[in-house]
């Protein structure tokens, strides 16, 4: 849709609401593997290494294809790009539910992850089309809160869904496929584009050096590296914490899922609070330093106890620490003079760096367990990873937008380059 008048429309919240719901639902589906893994392992007789491979598989595409895939898909409008990737994601979920052998299940999970990273340029375009820069951190904070609600709720509900379906992980995945089909229909019905004068000016100022223009920003590299350690620990715990608690402390999957869900839920709310704090105080750097240290300490402590009350307190603190996410994720939006395709590439770069961690987490933990025979020790070793967030807080130049910068100002700046 072309908007001849550049005024802000309230419909932006409908468009972004539907898009973000689809996005966080995809991450919810990827995150519930730890709940399904015992049933999958028993059914397919998987080794610890195969379990680690399956746990990390959804993020392989992000790791290897994020940059080239986003360079390609950023050529297309957000409406068609989102529609195609949602439909493909639906098909790959049903493929996983049908998979007769491990190789097909693994492929379906890899392919589902690729659809998620391919969709990310649409988010960058929609935010530049519909939202002024002063609202970027707010939108990303809301996204973080939705992540907490949907992913946390999915983790808490997954054991009950699995149990209600007779511990049938295939039917559970098919149910997720049905959810994605509904989300595809909602996007087709409500998703729109808004091409304003300012957005067209930004697009026209884009030269052919998209990748070079993106990767020249120092802060982009620092924020990306900040994600690596945190997501390494997170994905390791999502995949193996339920198994460790079941084997070492006879804690049910329902309790483990609820504990992990609480941390994710609190993290969503925490992101809103810290996002607001950074917007008001412009003190994002010390906040990142503190949150990274808190996350590493809470993950470490979670490997040392089987007490449910203590674990609830620890995962609550861990969730507070996840308030760092919208701060680091918003860094590409605040880079001076960034153009639409460069922003799409910047988001892809952040996703790729995040996926390095989510890929390494389960795989590294599985390999360590096989080498040491001790799953608890393996999780303990990866728990120090979130100190990378503290490192980012020490070296980032800016964690919030310039006070008076607008899309028009950015466009004027880029047109002079």
Beta strands, then each sheet from edge to edge (+ up, - down):
end
